[in-house]
Amino acid sequence: MVKINFDKTSQSVVFQSVVVVAMLQRRLDNAAPTVYEKKNARRGSSEQQQQLDFSVHDPIDEMEIFDLIRDIKDPEHPFTLEELNVVSLESIEVEDKGVSQVVVHFTPTLPHCSLAVIIGLCIRAKLTRSLPRRFKIDVRLTPGSHDHAEQMSKQLCDKERVAAALERSEIFQSVIACLYN
């Protein structure tokens, strides 16, 4: 087990090191995760086929955000984040009046999950690529769901740290695999 020190001078180094160490580990943190039934709450195809009018402000809601992130694959198992109950509709907050903001709280399957940062990076990358630029995106661990939830949440909300992490080839490849496989 790797001891993680979260002092102020080494946070960005630790952020990247935790992710790389976790990716290189061959053992599973959670060898037998609980798998939940997927919800059939997707929007109907008739809404998707409506005529597009780009002059109209189309508000985004929690269901749209959930639809974007529910099928992200877990980095450790062949299940989606929805199937592992890592993300849920109830853990998403959207404000699209005035200041546009999305806040997603996710819950790792274990309080010592070594891949929680990768999961957070996947959610953030998916939303950044999918949402209009007007949105401020915050991805956080559910308070109390991880041994280092507060520190990891702070790092996931720091754009510079996220960008630096995604510049590392191993991390970027892991995120891409979760988003597109």
Biotite code that builds the C-alpha atoms (Angstrom):
import biotite.structure as struc

atoms = struc.array([
    struc.Atom([0.000, 0.000, 0.000], chain_id="A", res_id=1, res_name="MET", atom_name="CA", element="C"),
    struc.Atom([1.369, 3.406, -0.951], chain_id="A", res_id=2, res_name="VAL", atom_name="CA", element="C"),
    struc.Atom([1.146, 6.108, 1.709], chain_id="A", res_id=3, res_name="LYS", atom_name="CA", element="C"),
    struc.Atom([-0.023, 9.371, 0.205], chain_id="A", res_id=4, res_name="ILE", atom_name="CA", element="C"),
    struc.Atom([1.167, 12.684, 1.626], chain_id="A", res_id=5, res_name="ASN", atom_name="CA", element="C"),
    struc.Atom([-0.954, 15.672, 0.614], chain_id="A", res_id=6, res_name="PHE", atom_name="CA", element="C"),
    struc.Atom([1.144, 18.631, 1.719], chain_id="A", res_id=7, res_name="ASP", atom_name="CA", element="C"),
    struc.Atom([0.812, 21.895, -0.208], chain_id="A", res_id=8, res_name="LYS", atom_name="CA", element="C"),
    struc.Atom([4.206, 21.771, -1.938], chain_id="A", res_id=9, res_name="THR", atom_name="CA", element="C"),
    struc.Atom([3.789, 18.350, -3.483], chain_id="A", res_id=10, res_name="SER", atom_name="CA", element="C"),
    struc.Atom([0.105, 18.221, -4.391], chain_id="A", res_id=11, res_name="GLN", atom_name="CA", element="C"),
    struc.Atom([0.511, 18.273, -8.169], chain_id="A", res_id=12, res_name="SER", atom_name="CA", element="C"),
    struc.Atom([3.323, 15.718, -8.087], chain_id="A", res_id=13, res_name="VAL", atom_name="CA", element="C"),
    struc.Atom([1.289, 13.507, -5.767], chain_id="A", res_id=14, res_name="VAL", atom_name="CA", element="C"),
    struc.Atom([-1.786, 13.938, -7.991], chain_id="A", res_id=15, res_name="PHE", atom_name="CA", element="C"),
    struc.Atom([0.079, 12.543, -10.981], chain_id="A", res_id=16, res_name="GLN", atom_name="CA", element="C"),
    struc.Atom([2.032, 9.944, -9.009], chain_id="A", res_id=17, res_name="SER", atom_name="CA", element="C"),
    struc.Atom([-1.082, 8.462, -7.412], chain_id="A", res_id=18, res_name="VAL", atom_name="CA", element="C"),
    struc.Atom([-2.621, 7.988, -10.827], chain_id="A", res_id=19, res_name="VAL", atom_name="CA", element="C"),
    struc.Atom([0.471, 6.396, -12.360], chain_id="A", res_id=20, res_name="VAL", atom_name="CA", element="C"),
    struc.Atom([1.013, 4.063, -9.383], chain_id="A", res_id=21, res_name="VAL", atom_name="CA", element="C"),
    struc.Atom([-2.634, 3.019, -9.514], chain_id="A", res_id=22, res_name="ALA", atom_name="CA", element="C"),
    struc.Atom([-2.443, 2.295, -13.225], chain_id="A", res_id=23, res_name="MET", atom_name="CA", element="C"),
    struc.Atom([0.694, 0.203, -12.844], chain_id="A", res_id=24, res_name="LEU", atom_name="CA", element="C"),
    struc.Atom([-0.713, -1.945, -10.058], chain_id="A", res_id=25, res_name="GLN", atom_name="CA", element="C"),
    struc.Atom([-1.759, -5.371, -11.301], chain_id="A", res_id=26, res_name="ARG", atom_name="CA", element="C"),
    struc.Atom([-4.076, -6.268, -8.449], chain_id="A", res_id=27, res_name="ARG", atom_name="CA", element="C"),
    struc.Atom([-7.651, -5.065, -8.339], chain_id="A", res_id=28, res_name="LEU", atom_name="CA", element="C"),
    struc.Atom([-8.724, -2.697, -5.580], chain_id="A", res_id=29, res_name="ASP", atom_name="CA", element="C"),
    struc.Atom([-12.217, -4.157, -5.686], chain_id="A", res_id=30, res_name="ASN", atom_name="CA", element="C"),
    struc.Atom([-12.141, -7.719, -7.020], chain_id="A", res_id=31, res_name="ALA", atom_name="CA", element="C"),
    struc.Atom([-15.910, -8.211, -6.696], chain_id="A", res_id=32, res_name="ALA", atom_name="CA", element="C"),
    struc.Atom([-17.791, -4.917, -7.112], chain_id="A", res_id=33, res_name="PRO", atom_name="CA", element="C"),
    struc.Atom([-21.535, -4.685, -6.598], chain_id="A", res_id=34, res_name="THR", atom_name="CA", element="C"),
    struc.Atom([-23.234, -4.217, -9.974], chain_id="A", res_id=35, res_name="VAL", atom_name="CA", element="C"),
    struc.Atom([-26.511, -2.306, -10.058], chain_id="A", res_id=36, res_name="TYR", atom_name="CA", element="C"),
    struc.Atom([-29.243, -2.409, -12.685], chain_id="A", res_id=37, res_name="GLU", atom_name="CA", element="C"),
    struc.Atom([-29.093, 0.356, -15.283], chain_id="A", res_id=38, res_name="LYS", atom_name="CA", element="C"),
    struc.Atom([-31.921, 2.861, -15.264], chain_id="A", res_id=39, res_name="LYS", atom_name="CA", element="C"),
    struc.Atom([-33.925, 3.332, -18.453], chain_id="A", res_id=40, res_name="ASN", atom_name="CA", element="C"),
    struc.Atom([-34.174, 7.074, -18.078], chain_id="A", res_id=41, res_name="ALA", atom_name="CA", element="C"),
    struc.Atom([-32.691, 8.168, -21.390], chain_id="A", res_id=42, res_name="ARG", atom_name="CA", element="C"),
    struc.Atom([-34.396, 10.877, -23.343], chain_id="A", res_id=43, res_name="ARG", atom_name="CA", element="C"),
    struc.Atom([-36.693, 9.741, -26.107], chain_id="A", res_id=44, res_name="GLY", atom_name="CA", element="C"),
    struc.Atom([-35.482, 9.784, -29.694], chain_id="A", res_id=45, res_name="SER", atom_name="CA", element="C"),
    struc.Atom([-38.296, 12.146, -30.710], chain_id="A", res_id=46, res_name="SER", atom_name="CA", element="C"),
    struc.Atom([-36.665, 14.904, -28.624], chain_id="A", res_id=47, res_name="GLU", atom_name="CA", element="C"),
    struc.Atom([-33.335, 14.217, -30.279], chain_id="A", res_id=48, res_name="GLN", atom_name="CA", element="C"),
    struc.Atom([-34.847, 14.485, -33.738], chain_id="A", res_id=49, res_name="GLN", atom_name="CA", element="C"),
    struc.Atom([-36.413, 17.892, -33.178], chain_id="A", res_id=50, res_name="GLN", atom_name="CA", element="C"),
    struc.Atom([-35.375, 20.590, -35.571], chain_id="A", res_id=51, res_name="GLN", atom_name="CA", element="C"),
    struc.Atom([-32.226, 22.395, -34.433], chain_id="A", res_id=52, res_name="LEU", atom_name="CA", element="C"),
    struc.Atom([-32.477, 26.131, -33.907], chain_id="A", res_id=53, res_name="ASP", atom_name="CA", element="C"),
    struc.Atom([-29.093, 27.518, -32.870], chain_id="A", res_id=54, res_name="PHE", atom_name="CA", element="C"),
    struc.Atom([-30.522, 30.969, -32.126], chain_id="A", res_id=55, res_name="SER", atom_name="CA", element="C"),
    struc.Atom([-32.495, 29.566, -29.181], chain_id="A", res_id=56, res_name="VAL", atom_name="CA", element="C"),
    struc.Atom([-30.754, 29.012, -25.838], chain_id="A", res_id=57, res_name="HIS", atom_name="CA", element="C"),
    struc.Atom([-31.215, 25.309, -25.121], chain_id="A", res_id=58, res_name="ASP", atom_name="CA", element="C"),
    struc.Atom([-31.049, 24.792, -21.359], chain_id="A", res_id=59, res_name="PRO", atom_name="CA", element="C"),
    struc.Atom([-29.146, 21.755, -20.137], chain_id="A", res_id=60, res_name="ILE", atom_name="CA", element="C"),
    struc.Atom([-30.452, 19.745, -17.205], chain_id="A", res_id=61, res_name="ASP", atom_name="CA", element="C"),
    struc.Atom([-29.288, 16.971, -14.886], chain_id="A", res_id=62, res_name="GLU", atom_name="CA", element="C"),
    struc.Atom([-30.652, 14.211, -17.133], chain_id="A", res_id=63, res_name="MET", atom_name="CA", element="C"),
    struc.Atom([-28.573, 15.398, -20.086], chain_id="A", res_id=64, res_name="GLU", atom_name="CA", element="C"),
    struc.Atom([-25.439, 15.403, -17.944], chain_id="A", res_id=65, res_name="ILE", atom_name="CA", element="C"),
    struc.Atom([-26.248, 11.929, -16.612], chain_id="A", res_id=66, res_name="PHE", atom_name="CA", element="C"),
    struc.Atom([-26.748, 10.661, -20.171], chain_id="A", res_id=67, res_name="ASP", atom_name="CA", element="C"),
    struc.Atom([-23.285, 11.983, -21.061], chain_id="A", res_id=68, res_name="LEU", atom_name="CA", element="C"),
    struc.Atom([-21.434, 10.278, -18.205], chain_id="A", res_id=69, res_name="ILE", atom_name="CA", element="C"),
    struc.Atom([-23.436, 7.154, -17.393], chain_id="A", res_id=70, res_name="ARG", atom_name="CA", element="C"),
    struc.Atom([-21.719, 4.954, -20.005], chain_id="A", res_id=71, res_name="ASP", atom_name="CA", element="C"),
    struc.Atom([-18.128, 5.817, -19.082], chain_id="A", res_id=72, res_name="ILE", atom_name="CA", element="C"),
    struc.Atom([-16.356, 2.528, -18.363], chain_id="A", res_id=73, res_name="LYS", atom_name="CA", element="C"),
    struc.Atom([-14.791, 1.878, -15.001], chain_id="A", res_id=74, res_name="ASP", atom_name="CA", element="C"),
    struc.Atom([-10.970, 1.734, -15.360], chain_id="A", res_id=75, res_name="PRO", atom_name="CA", element="C"),
    struc.Atom([-10.805, -1.496, -13.359], chain_id="A", res_id=76, res_name="GLU", atom_name="CA", element="C"),
    struc.Atom([-13.875, -3.460, -14.492], chain_id="A", res_id=77, res_name="HIS", atom_name="CA", element="C"),
    struc.Atom([-15.918, -3.972, -17.685], chain_id="A", res_id=78, res_name="PRO", atom_name="CA", element="C"),
    struc.Atom([-18.872, -2.130, -16.133], chain_id="A", res_id=79, res_name="PHE", atom_name="CA", element="C"),
    struc.Atom([-20.081, 1.436, -16.567], chain_id="A", res_id=80, res_name="THR", atom_name="CA", element="C"),
    struc.Atom([-20.000, 4.057, -13.852], chain_id="A", res_id=81, res_name="LEU", atom_name="CA", element="C"),
    struc.Atom([-23.789, 3.837, -13.714], chain_id="A", res_id=82, res_name="GLU", atom_name="CA", element="C"),
    struc.Atom([-23.742, 0.055, -13.238], chain_id="A", res_id=83, res_name="GLU", atom_name="CA", element="C"),
    struc.Atom([-21.321, 0.416, -10.324], chain_id="A", res_id=84, res_name="LEU", atom_name="CA", element="C"),
    struc.Atom([-23.388, 3.278, -8.863], chain_id="A", res_id=85, res_name="ASN", atom_name="CA", element="C"),
    struc.Atom([-20.353, 5.557, -9.052], chain_id="A", res_id=86, res_name="VAL", atom_name="CA", element="C"),
    struc.Atom([-22.535, 8.223, -10.702], chain_id="A", res_id=87, res_name="VAL", atom_name="CA", element="C"),
    struc.Atom([-26.256, 8.784, -10.308], chain_id="A", res_id=88, res_name="SER", atom_name="CA", element="C"),
    struc.Atom([-28.802, 11.321, -11.462], chain_id="A", res_id=89, res_name="LEU", atom_name="CA", element="C"),
    struc.Atom([-29.200, 12.502, -7.875], chain_id="A", res_id=90, res_name="GLU", atom_name="CA", element="C"),
    struc.Atom([-25.506, 13.392, -7.613], chain_id="A", res_id=91, res_name="SER", atom_name="CA", element="C"),
    struc.Atom([-25.637, 15.967, -10.426], chain_id="A", res_id=92, res_name="ILE", atom_name="CA", element="C"),
    struc.Atom([-26.420, 19.668, -10.056], chain_id="A", res_id=93, res_name="GLU", atom_name="CA", element="C"),
    struc.Atom([-26.931, 21.986, -13.036], chain_id="A", res_id=94, res_name="VAL", atom_name="CA", element="C"),
    struc.Atom([-27.397, 25.750, -13.033], chain_id="A", res_id=95, res_name="GLU", atom_name="CA", element="C"),
    struc.Atom([-28.034, 27.108, -16.519], chain_id="A", res_id=96, res_name="ASP", atom_name="CA", element="C"),
    struc.Atom([-29.439, 30.546, -15.711], chain_id="A", res_id=97, res_name="LYS", atom_name="CA", element="C"),
    struc.Atom([-26.977, 33.393, -15.343], chain_id="A", res_id=98, res_name="GLY", atom_name="CA", element="C"),
    struc.Atom([-23.763, 31.589, -14.436], chain_id="A", res_id=99, res_name="VAL", atom_name="CA", element="C"),
    struc.Atom([-23.827, 28.170, -16.104], chain_id="A", res_id=100, res_name="SER", atom_name="CA", element="C"),
    struc.Atom([-22.360, 25.475, -13.882], chain_id="A", res_id=101, res_name="GLN", atom_name="CA", element="C"),
    struc.Atom([-22.363, 21.689, -13.625], chain_id="A", res_id=102, res_name="VAL", atom_name="CA", element="C"),
    struc.Atom([-21.357, 19.918, -10.416], chain_id="A", res_id=103, res_name="VAL", atom_name="CA", element="C"),
    struc.Atom([-20.978, 16.133, -10.468], chain_id="A", res_id=104, res_name="VAL", atom_name="CA", element="C"),
    struc.Atom([-20.336, 14.210, -7.265], chain_id="A", res_id=105, res_name="HIS", atom_name="CA", element="C"),
    struc.Atom([-19.140, 10.652, -7.791], chain_id="A", res_id=106, res_name="PHE", atom_name="CA", element="C"),
    struc.Atom([-18.716, 7.838, -5.294], chain_id="A", res_id=107, res_name="THR", atom_name="CA", element="C"),
    struc.Atom([-15.877, 5.324, -5.733], chain_id="A", res_id=108, res_name="PRO", atom_name="CA", element="C"),
    struc.Atom([-16.752, 1.715, -4.936], chain_id="A", res_id=109, res_name="THR", atom_name="CA", element="C"),
    struc.Atom([-14.186, 1.664, -2.109], chain_id="A", res_id=110, res_name="LEU", atom_name="CA", element="C"),
    struc.Atom([-12.979, 4.370, 0.304], chain_id="A", res_id=111, res_name="PRO", atom_name="CA", element="C"),
    struc.Atom([-9.368, 3.637, -0.696], chain_id="A", res_id=112, res_name="HIS", atom_name="CA", element="C"),
    struc.Atom([-9.963, 3.330, -4.468], chain_id="A", res_id=113, res_name="CYS", atom_name="CA", element="C"),
    struc.Atom([-6.661, 4.038, -6.205], chain_id="A", res_id=114, res_name="SER", atom_name="CA", element="C"),
    struc.Atom([-8.385, 4.883, -9.497], chain_id="A", res_id=115, res_name="LEU", atom_name="CA", element="C"),
    struc.Atom([-10.725, 7.580, -8.173], chain_id="A", res_id=116, res_name="ALA", atom_name="CA", element="C"),
    struc.Atom([-8.625, 10.280, -9.832], chain_id="A", res_id=117, res_name="VAL", atom_name="CA", element="C"),
    struc.Atom([-8.853, 8.512, -13.211], chain_id="A", res_id=118, res_name="ILE", atom_name="CA", element="C"),
    struc.Atom([-12.638, 8.277, -12.832], chain_id="A", res_id=119, res_name="ILE", atom_name="CA", element="C"),
    struc.Atom([-12.818, 11.987, -12.019], chain_id="A", res_id=120, res_name="GLY", atom_name="CA", element="C"),
    struc.Atom([-10.604, 12.847, -14.992], chain_id="A", res_id=121, res_name="LEU", atom_name="CA", element="C"),
    struc.Atom([-12.846, 10.760, -17.268], chain_id="A", res_id=122, res_name="CYS", atom_name="CA", element="C"),
    struc.Atom([-15.989, 12.554, -16.102], chain_id="A", res_id=123, res_name="ILE", atom_name="CA", element="C"),
    struc.Atom([-14.357, 15.965, -16.447], chain_id="A", res_id=124, res_name="ARG", atom_name="CA", element="C"),
    struc.Atom([-12.926, 15.187, -19.903], chain_id="A", res_id=125, res_name="ALA", atom_name="CA", element="C"),
    struc.Atom([-16.282, 13.926, -21.176], chain_id="A", res_id=126, res_name="LYS", atom_name="CA", element="C"),
    struc.Atom([-18.136, 17.005, -19.940], chain_id="A", res_id=127, res_name="LEU", atom_name="CA", element="C"),
    struc.Atom([-15.472, 19.414, -21.194], chain_id="A", res_id=128, res_name="THR", atom_name="CA", element="C"),
    struc.Atom([-15.687, 17.891, -24.675], chain_id="A", res_id=129, res_name="ARG", atom_name="CA", element="C"),
    struc.Atom([-19.498, 17.734, -24.703], chain_id="A", res_id=130, res_name="SER", atom_name="CA", element="C"),
    struc.Atom([-20.786, 20.915, -23.076], chain_id="A", res_id=131, res_name="LEU", atom_name="CA", element="C"),
    struc.Atom([-20.827, 24.481, -24.400], chain_id="A", res_id=132, res_name="PRO", atom_name="CA", element="C"),
    struc.Atom([-17.967, 26.657, -23.147], chain_id="A", res_id=133, res_name="ARG", atom_name="CA", element="C"),
    struc.Atom([-20.336, 28.718, -21.002], chain_id="A", res_id=134, res_name="ARG", atom_name="CA", element="C"),
    struc.Atom([-20.340, 25.948, -18.380], chain_id="A", res_id=135, res_name="PHE", atom_name="CA", element="C"),
    struc.Atom([-18.048, 25.840, -15.376], chain_id="A", res_id=136, res_name="LYS", atom_name="CA", element="C"),
    struc.Atom([-17.486, 22.156, -14.619], chain_id="A", res_id=137, res_name="ILE", atom_name="CA", element="C"),
    struc.Atom([-16.784, 20.853, -11.116], chain_id="A", res_id=138, res_name="ASP", atom_name="CA", element="C"),
    struc.Atom([-16.169, 17.148, -10.587], chain_id="A", res_id=139, res_name="VAL", atom_name="CA", element="C"),
    struc.Atom([-15.901, 16.128, -6.953], chain_id="A", res_id=140, res_name="ARG", atom_name="CA", element="C"),
    struc.Atom([-15.851, 12.995, -4.864], chain_id="A", res_id=141, res_name="LEU", atom_name="CA", element="C"),
    struc.Atom([-18.904, 12.612, -2.650], chain_id="A", res_id=142, res_name="THR", atom_name="CA", element="C"),
    struc.Atom([-17.854, 13.854, 0.807], chain_id="A", res_id=143, res_name="PRO", atom_name="CA", element="C"),
    struc.Atom([-16.813, 10.926, 2.998], chain_id="A", res_id=144, res_name="GLY", atom_name="CA", element="C"),
    struc.Atom([-16.739, 8.443, 0.103], chain_id="A", res_id=145, res_name="SER", atom_name="CA", element="C"),
    struc.Atom([-12.941, 8.257, -0.101], chain_id="A", res_id=146, res_name="HIS", atom_name="CA", element="C"),
    struc.Atom([-10.089, 8.495, 2.375], chain_id="A", res_id=147, res_name="ASP", atom_name="CA", element="C"),
    struc.Atom([-8.752, 11.571, 0.513], chain_id="A", res_id=148, res_name="HIS", atom_name="CA", element="C"),
    struc.Atom([-11.991, 12.923, -0.975], chain_id="A", res_id=149, res_name="ALA", atom_name="CA", element="C"),
    struc.Atom([-11.385, 16.568, -0.099], chain_id="A", res_id=150, res_name="GLU", atom_name="CA", element="C"),
    struc.Atom([-7.839, 16.699, -1.494], chain_id="A", res_id=151, res_name="GLN", atom_name="CA", element="C"),
    struc.Atom([-8.725, 14.804, -4.676], chain_id="A", res_id=152, res_name="MET", atom_name="CA", element="C"),
    struc.Atom([-11.796, 16.971, -5.270], chain_id="A", res_id=153, res_name="SER", atom_name="CA", element="C"),
    struc.Atom([-9.663, 20.092, -4.955], chain_id="A", res_id=154, res_name="LYS", atom_name="CA", element="C"),
    struc.Atom([-7.232, 18.712, -7.535], chain_id="A", res_id=155, res_name="GLN", atom_name="CA", element="C"),
    struc.Atom([-9.997, 17.680, -9.944], chain_id="A", res_id=156, res_name="LEU", atom_name="CA", element="C"),
    struc.Atom([-11.368, 21.234, -9.857], chain_id="A", res_id=157, res_name="CYS", atom_name="CA", element="C"),
    struc.Atom([-7.957, 22.733, -10.711], chain_id="A", res_id=158, res_name="ASP", atom_name="CA", element="C"),
    struc.Atom([-7.822, 23.158, -14.503], chain_id="A", res_id=159, res_name="LYS", atom_name="CA", element="C"),
    struc.Atom([-4.023, 23.398, -14.586], chain_id="A", res_id=160, res_name="GLU", atom_name="CA", element="C"),
    struc.Atom([-3.534, 20.166, -12.639], chain_id="A", res_id=161, res_name="ARG", atom_name="CA", element="C"),
    struc.Atom([-6.095, 18.365, -14.790], chain_id="A", res_id=162, res_name="VAL", atom_name="CA", element="C"),
    struc.Atom([-4.392, 19.590, -17.974], chain_id="A", res_id=163, res_name="ALA", atom_name="CA", element="C"),
    struc.Atom([-0.970, 18.530, -16.650], chain_id="A", res_id=164, res_name="ALA", atom_name="CA", element="C"),
    struc.Atom([-2.285, 15.082, -15.723], chain_id="A", res_id=165, res_name="ALA", atom_name="CA", element="C"),
    struc.Atom([-3.869, 14.588, -19.158], chain_id="A", res_id=166, res_name="LEU", atom_name="CA", element="C"),
    struc.Atom([-0.572, 15.516, -20.840], chain_id="A", res_id=167, res_name="GLU", atom_name="CA", element="C"),
    struc.Atom([0.930, 12.325, -19.433], chain_id="A", res_id=168, res_name="ARG", atom_name="CA", element="C"),
    struc.Atom([0.567, 9.600, -22.033], chain_id="A", res_id=169, res_name="SER", atom_name="CA", element="C"),
    struc.Atom([-0.336, 6.804, -19.585], chain_id="A", res_id=170, res_name="GLU", atom_name="CA", element="C"),
    struc.Atom([-3.081, 8.845, -17.964], chain_id="A", res_id=171, res_name="ILE", atom_name="CA", element="C"),
    struc.Atom([-4.447, 10.132, -21.264], chain_id="A", res_id=172, res_name="PHE", atom_name="CA", element="C"),
    struc.Atom([-4.600, 6.603, -22.728], chain_id="A", res_id=173, res_name="GLN", atom_name="CA", element="C"),
    struc.Atom([-6.408, 5.333, -19.639], chain_id="A", res_id=174, res_name="SER", atom_name="CA", element="C"),
    struc.Atom([-8.992, 8.144, -19.882], chain_id="A", res_id=175, res_name="VAL", atom_name="CA", element="C"),
    struc.Atom([-9.528, 7.526, -23.609], chain_id="A", res_id=176, res_name="ILE", atom_name="CA", element="C"),
    struc.Atom([-9.996, 3.790, -22.960], chain_id="A", res_id=177, res_name="ALA", atom_name="CA", element="C"),
    struc.Atom([-12.697, 4.515, -20.374], chain_id="A", res_id=178, res_name="CYS", atom_name="CA", element="C"),
    struc.Atom([-14.494, 7.026, -22.590], chain_id="A", res_id=179, res_name="LEU", atom_name="CA", element="C"),
    struc.Atom([-14.482, 5.146, -25.876], chain_id="A", res_id=180, res_name="TYR", atom_name="CA", element="C"),
    struc.Atom([-14.298, 1.397, -25.170], chain_id="A", res_id=181, res_name="ASN", atom_name="CA", element="C"),
])
